[in-house]
């Protein structure tokens, strides 16, 4: 029986394979040039405009190309696709829509006054890139990724990098004293600010963008405003430090048989390799989650009780041989995967960069909230804190996803499906403080952690902080409630 192949059928048979092949080619060619969020959005856009005319030909009321039941079936598939596209955009743009992990930028009532949200995103000018002083001036609304691109165009680099680079801004990074993966080599955002311009509550403009390395004339505004979370002034611009751009970067993903082995590795690579640029840790739960999210197997298998290390070394000469030489002396290394660029390096980096994305996707899919703690402890205490967090998660039948920055003892503890966040904080944070740690390493305090500030700050510390706040903002109009222990516990619906 001969049947004529209709145009819609032919298109359905040929368009999906062509789109898949095109996406694969574009992904390989553009992976190092276009930010992942932008690249994936373009893929959705292209797919939409390719399929829309085809869908109209089949679904229009007068169409006789396909029986009704086939049209309804295709409509269902298109509906599912549109839903997934919207969820993807929601997951990938939330950080650009005034959302923080501790409620620091979420509007809230301030007595009888209405809240005003001040956006700095239009302050996006980048100027005065100076390779001799290794400095650049940026507006507060410049994203970390744009700062990086501007530096790269000048043959230099930025000392700060983290996964939210495409949406996080310079002003926000200063206000929270953000860290990221390169802290082991260059320090936090506070160390990168050599000048700042800000506006006080009464409209007075303070600070300087001169960026002088040596200047001792009273109050140092960058030091005061870094980590102040918008409570003392509105940062409008900054003079930022730049660093050399290294020609060679070696990335290694190593599976360690224990946290102790990871700690010994940290000590060894720090002492033997001057090129160490970052050393991140991902526990088995995080590796498994990202592997499922990406739909690919992990490059290395992490044993139970072990941890994966993502190590990057960057230098003007190839550091690969030196890194291999160090690992030849390490007993606890179970397996390693190494790359020096291209798609293979991006694959290794994805197991760290896309953890937060994978957590958000898992939370959305399960319909359960995620409670996040950002703590830091002495490196020797990491294993004990993770074990405690696992016990608390089991007690609440929650799923713990731990990862972090090894050199700083910074742990990101993510509890999927937590039923009692206060119990988690009341259990974990006092132990962290007793170990000489902090309740917030890089996400800030906001309104979510004010209740526990007394664990790491004395009464005198808190009183002095409030005195500075009253002096610079006597009417309390700048980010009311943030960094203010007198606010008490905050309801869950005030924190994303």
C-alpha positions in Angstrom: 0.0 0.0 0.0 1.6 3.3 -1.1 1.2 6.3 1.0 2.4 9.8 0.0 4.7 11.4 2.5 3.1 14.7 3.5 5.1 17.9 4.1 4.4 18.0 7.9 5.4 14.4 8.3 8.6 15.0 6.3 9.4 18.1 8.4 8.7 16.2 11.7 11.1 13.5 10.5 13.9 15.9 9.4 13.7 19.0 11.7 14.4 17.3 15.1 17.6 15.6 13.9 18.8 18.7 12.2 18.1 20.8 15.3 19.9 18.3 17.5 22.9 18.3 15.2 22.9 22.1 14.9 22.7 22.5 18.7 25.6 20.1 19.1 27.8 22.0 16.6 26.9 25.4 18.0 27.5 24.2 21.6 31.0 23.0 20.7 31.9 26.2 18.8 30.4 28.7 21.1 31.0 27.1 24.6 34.0 29.3 25.3 32.5 32.5 23.7 28.9 32.8 24.8 27.7 32.5 28.5 25.8 29.2 29.0 22.5 31.0 30.0 22.6 33.1 26.8 23.5 30.1 24.6 20.7 28.0 25.9 18.2 30.8 25.6 19.2 31.2 22.0 18.7 27.5 21.5 15.1 27.8 22.8 14.4 30.8 20.7 15.7 29.1 17.5 13.6 26.0 18.2 10.5 28.0 18.8 10.7 29.9 15.5 11.5 26.7 13.6 8.6 24.8 15.1 6.0 27.5 15.2 5.1 27.6 11.5 5.0 23.8 11.4 2.7 23.7 14.4 0.4 26.2 12.9 0.1 24.2 9.7 -1.0 21.1 11.7 -3.0 22.7 14.4 -5.0 25.3 12.6 -8.8 24.6 12.6 -9.0 24.1 8.8 -6.1 21.7 8.6 -6.8 18.4 7.0 -3.1 17.3 7.1 -3.5 15.2 10.2 -6.3 13.5 12.1 -7.6 15.4 15.1 -6.2 13.0 17.6 -2.7 13.5 16.2 -3.1 17.3 16.4 -4.1 17.1 20.0 -1.2 14.8 20.8 1.2 17.3 19.1 -0.4 20.1 21.0 0.3 18.3 24.3 3.9 17.8 23.4 4.3 21.5 22.5 2.6 22.5 25.8 5.1 20.4 27.8 7.9 21.9 25.8 6.7 25.5 26.5 6.3 24.7 30.2 9.9 23.3 30.4 11.2 26.4 28.5 9.4 28.7 31.0 10.8 26.7 34.0 14.3 26.9 32.5 14.1 30.7 32.2 12.7 31.0 35.7 15.6 29.0 37.1 18.2 30.9 35.2 17.0 34.4 35.7 15.9 34.4 39.3 19.2 35.8 40.6 18.8 38.8 38.2 15.3 39.6 39.6 16.2 40.9 43.0 16.6 37.6 44.8 19.2 36.7 47.4 19.9 33.7 49.6 19.4 35.6 52.9 16.7 38.2 52.0 19.1 41.1 51.9 17.6 42.7 48.8 14.0 41.7 49.3 11.7 44.7 50.0 10.0 44.6 53.4 7.9 47.0 55.5 9.8 49.6 57.5 7.3 50.8 60.0 4.7 53.1 58.4 6.9 53.7 55.3 6.6 52.1 51.9 9.6 50.2 50.5 11.5 51.6 47.5 13.5 49.2 45.4 16.6 50.9 43.9 18.1 49.2 40.8 21.7 49.9 39.9 21.7 47.8 36.7 21.9 50.9 34.4 25.1 52.0 36.0 26.9 49.6 33.7 29.8 51.7 32.4 33.3 50.2 32.3 36.2 52.7 31.9 39.8 53.5 32.6 41.3 50.1 32.1 44.9 50.6 33.1 47.3 47.7 32.5 50.1 49.5 34.2 48.3 49.9 37.5 46.2 46.7 36.9 43.0 48.6 37.7 39.6 49.3 36.1 36.6 51.5 37.0 33.1 50.0 36.8 29.6 51.0 37.6 27.8 49.2 40.4 25.5 47.5 37.8 28.3 45.9 35.8 28.0 42.1 36.0 31.0 40.0 37.0 30.9 38.4 33.5 31.1 41.9 31.9 34.0 42.8 34.2 35.8 39.6 33.1 35.2 40.3 29.4 36.4 43.8 29.6 39.6 42.7 31.4 40.1 39.8 28.9 39.8 42.3 26.0 42.8 44.1 27.5 44.9 41.0 27.9 44.4 40.8 31.7 42.0 39.1 34.1 39.8 39.5 37.1 40.6 38.1 40.6 37.0 37.1 41.3 34.9 34.4 39.7 31.8 32.4 40.7 29.0 30.5 39.1 26.5 33.5 39.2 28.9 35.6 37.1 26.3 36.4 34.4 23.8 38.0 36.8 25.7 39.0 39.9 26.9 42.7 39.8 29.9 44.5 41.1 27.9 46.5 43.6 26.2 43.4 45.0 29.5 41.6 45.2 31.1 44.4 47.2 28.0 44.8 49.4 28.2 41.1 50.4 32.0 40.7 50.2 31.5 37.9 47.8 34.1 35.2 47.4 34.0 32.5 44.8 36.6 30.0 43.6 39.7 32.2 43.3 39.8 33.3 46.9 42.6 30.9 47.6 44.8 32.9 45.3 43.5 36.5 45.4 41.1 36.9 48.4 37.5 38.0 48.6 35.9 41.0 46.9 37.0 43.3 49.7 40.6 42.8 48.7 39.8 43.7 45.1 38.3 47.2 45.8 40.9 49.9 45.6 38.4 52.7 45.4 34.7 53.2 45.8 32.0 55.9 45.2 28.8 55.8 47.2 25.9 57.9 48.3 24.9 58.2 51.9 21.3 58.3 53.1 21.2 62.2 53.0 22.5 62.3 49.5 26.1 63.0 50.3 28.6 61.5 47.8 31.6 59.9 49.5 34.7 57.9 48.5 37.2 58.1 45.7 37.9 56.3 42.5 41.6 57.3 42.4 42.7 53.8 43.3 45.9 54.9 45.0 47.8 51.8 46.4 49.2 54.0 49.2 46.7 56.4 50.8 46.4 56.9 54.6 44.0 59.8 55.1 41.4 58.7 57.7 38.4 56.4 57.0 38.9 53.8 54.2 35.5 53.6 52.5 36.1 50.4 50.6 36.8 48.5 53.8 33.8 50.0 55.6 31.3 49.3 52.8 32.4 45.8 51.7 30.1 43.4 53.5 27.7 46.1 54.7 24.9 44.7 52.6 23.5 48.1 51.6 22.9 49.3 55.1 25.4 52.2 55.2 25.4 53.7 51.7 24.4 53.0 48.1 27.5 51.9 46.1 27.4 53.5 42.7 30.9 52.8 41.2 34.2 51.1 42.1 37.8 51.0 41.2 38.8 47.4 41.0 42.0 45.4 41.0 43.0 43.3 38.0 45.4 40.4 37.8 47.6 38.8 35.0 45.9 36.7 32.5 47.6 33.3 32.5 48.0 31.6 29.1 47.9 28.1 30.5 45.1 26.7 32.7 45.0 23.0 33.8 41.8 21.7 35.3 41.7 18.5 37.3 38.7 16.7 38.8 40.0 14.3 41.5 38.1 11.7 43.5 39.5 11.4 47.0 38.8 8.5 49.3 38.3 10.7 52.4 38.0 14.3 53.5 41.3 13.9 55.4 43.0 13.0 52.1 41.5 16.1 50.5 42.9 18.2 53.4 46.3 16.7 52.9 46.1 17.4 49.2 45.3 21.0 49.9 48.4 21.4 52.1 50.6 19.7 49.4 49.4 21.7 46.4 49.6 24.9 48.3 53.2 24.3 49.3 54.3 22.8 46.0 52.4 24.8 43.4 52.5 28.5 43.2 50.0 28.3 40.3 47.1 27.0 42.4 44.1 29.1 41.3 41.2 27.3 42.9 40.4 24.1 44.8 36.7 23.3 45.2 35.1 20.3 46.9 31.9 18.4 45.9 30.6 15.7 48.1 29.1 12.5 46.5 25.5 13.8 46.9 26.4 16.9 44.8 28.2 14.9 42.2 25.2 12.5 41.8 22.7 15.4 41.6 24.6 17.2 38.9 25.2 14.0 37.0 21.5 13.3 36.8 20.8 17.0 36.0 23.2 17.0 33.1 22.2 13.5 31.9 25.8 12.3 31.8 28.0 10.2 34.0 30.6 11.8 36.3 34.1 11.9 34.9 35.3 10.2 38.2 33.5 8.0 40.7 33.6 9.4 44.2 33.5 6.7 46.9 31.1 6.9 49.8 32.8 8.9 52.6 35.0 10.6 50.0 34.9 13.9 48.2 35.7 15.2 44.7 38.1 18.1 44.3 38.0 20.4 41.3 41.5 21.9 41.1 42.7 24.6 38.7 46.2 25.8 38.2 47.0 28.8 36.0 50.4 30.1 35.0 52.5 31.6 32.2 54.0 28.1 31.7 52.0 24.9 31.5 51.4 23.7 35.1 50.1 20.2 34.1 53.3 18.3 34.7 53.7 19.9 38.2 50.1 19.0 39.1 50.6 15.4 38.0 53.8 15.2 40.0 52.1 16.3 43.1 49.3 13.8 42.7 51.8 11.0 42.2 52.7 11.4 45.8 49.1 11.4 47.2 47.8 8.1 48.5 44.2 9.1 48.8 43.5 9.9 45.2 41.2 7.3 43.7 40.9 8.7 40.2 41.6 11.9 38.2 40.4 13.5 35.0 42.4 16.4 33.5 41.8 18.9 30.8 43.6 22.0 29.5 40.8 23.6 27.5 37.9 23.1 25.2 34.7 21.1 25.8 36.5 18.6 28.1 37.4 21.4 30.5 33.8 22.8 30.4 32.5 19.3 31.3 34.7 19.2 34.3 33.8 22.7 35.4 30.1 22.0 35.0 30.2 19.6 37.9 30.9 22.6 40.1 29.4 25.6 38.3 26.0 23.9 37.8 25.4 22.5 41.3 23.1 25.5 42.2 21.2 25.1 39.0 20.8 21.4 39.6 19.5 22.0 43.2 17.0 24.6 41.9 15.8 22.1 39.2 15.4 19.3 41.8 13.5 21.5 44.2 11.2 22.7 41.4 10.6 19.1 40.1 9.8 17.8 43.6 7.8 20.8 44.7 9.9 21.0 47.9 11.7 24.1 49.3 15.5 24.3 49.7 17.1 25.6 52.9 20.6 26.9 52.4 23.4 27.4 54.9 26.6 29.2 54.0 29.2 28.6 56.8 32.9 28.4 57.2 35.0 26.5 59.7 38.7 25.7 60.1 39.6 23.2 57.4 40.2 20.4 60.0 36.5 20.7 61.1 34.9 20.3 57.7 34.1 16.6 58.0 32.5 16.9 61.4 30.2 19.7 60.2 29.1 17.8 57.1 28.4 14.7 59.3 26.3 16.8 61.6 24.3 18.3 58.7 23.7 14.8 57.3 22.2 13.7 60.7 20.0 16.7 60.8 18.8 16.1 57.2 18.0 12.4 58.0 16.0 13.5 61.1 13.8 15.8 58.8 13.8 13.3 55.9 15.5 16.0 53.8 18.1 15.5 51.2 21.5 17.2 51.9 23.6 18.5 49.0 27.0 19.7 50.4 29.8 21.4 48.5 32.1 24.3 48.9 35.5 25.9 48.8 38.1 23.7 50.5 40.9 26.2 51.2 38.5 28.5 53.1 36.6 25.8 54.9 33.5 27.3 53.3 30.6 24.8 53.2 27.4 25.3 51.2 24.8 23.0 52.9 21.6 22.7 50.9 18.7 20.9 52.5 16.1 19.8 49.9 12.7 19.2 51.5 13.6 20.7 54.9 10.5 20.7 57.1 11.9 22.9 60.0 14.7 25.3 58.8 15.0 26.9 62.3 15.8 23.5 63.8 18.5 23.0 61.2 20.0 26.4 61.9 19.7 26.1 65.7 21.5 22.7 65.5 24.3 23.5 63.0 25.2 27.2 63.6 26.1 27.0 67.3 28.4 24.1 66.5 30.0 26.0 63.7 30.5 29.0 66.0 32.0 26.8 68.7 34.6 25.5 66.3 35.8 29.0 65.6 33.7 29.3 62.4 31.2 31.8 61.0 27.5 31.7 60.3 28.0 33.4 56.9 31.1 33.0 54.7 30.1 34.8 51.5 26.3 35.0 51.1 25.9 37.6 53.8 23.5 37.8 56.8 20.6 39.7 55.3 17.5 39.3 57.5 17.6 35.5 57.5 20.6 35.1 59.8 20.3 38.1 62.1 19.0 35.8 65.0 22.3 34.0 65.1 24.7 37.0 64.8 25.4 36.8 68.6 27.1 33.5 68.0 30.0 35.1 66.2 29.8 38.7 67.3 30.1 40.1 70.9 27.6 42.5 72.4 30.2 45.2 72.0 30.7 44.3 68.3 27.0 44.5 67.6 26.6 47.8 69.6 29.4 49.4 67.7 28.0 48.3 64.4 24.6 49.8 65.2 26.3 53.1 66.2 27.9 53.3 62.8 24.6 52.6 61.2 22.8 55.4 63.2 25.6 57.9 62.3 25.4 57.3 58.6 21.7 56.5 58.3 20.0 58.2 61.3 16.5 57.6 59.9 17.1 53.9 59.0 16.0 54.2 55.4 18.8 52.0 53.9 17.9 48.3 53.8 16.0 48.3 57.1 16.2 45.1 59.1 19.3 43.8 57.4 22.2 43.1 59.8 19.9 44.1 62.6 19.6 41.4 65.4 16.7 43.3 67.0 14.5 42.2 64.2 14.3 38.7 65.6 13.4 35.7 63.6 12.2 36.2 60.0 9.2 34.3 58.5 10.1 31.9 55.8 8.1 33.8 53.2 10.4 36.8 53.6 13.4 34.8 52.4 13.5 33.1 48.9 
